[in-house]
């Protein structure tokens, strides 16, 4: 068996040689291609990692620039908004001042009109009092005359009503000149 085993081992070595002869160049070519692919894959992986790092840095830089730009725009917006608020506040104050001035002027005009109306009212009241006093005095004098006439002539009721009616119409400014029976006789 020793020989058989040796033969088997030798035949295996021969097979290796045959294989080497048949497929050796292809196997070497495939091995070289695999090593080349592995080398290219390693370079590609390094390139991708480098690209990822560069992209990450670029994205971080862009994000930082965008964030800075947004902060600047926000500050500008806030400043513009504050200016608008201040403008509105100033306009409100000006409007309040104008309204206050207009209110004061209008108040003075109303007070002046009230004073003028009071003076006019007092004048008219005085005029009416004077006219009323005059009418009262005339009526009293008429009544005194009537009283004197009544006492002197002892007028009848009918004559008395006619005289009073005549007197009332004269006070009103209307004169009918109704003659009493006693005056007619």
Secondary structure, 3 states (H helix, E strand, C coil): CHHHHHHHHHHHHHHHHHHHHHHHHHHHHHHHHHHHHHHHHHHHHHHHHHHHHHHHHHHHHHHHHHHHHHHHHHHHHHHHHHHHHHHHHHHHHHHHHHHHHHHHHHHHHHHHHHHHHHHHHHHHHHHHHHHHHHHHHHHHHHHHHHHHHHHHHCCCHHHHHHHHHHHHHHHHCCCCCCCCHHHHC
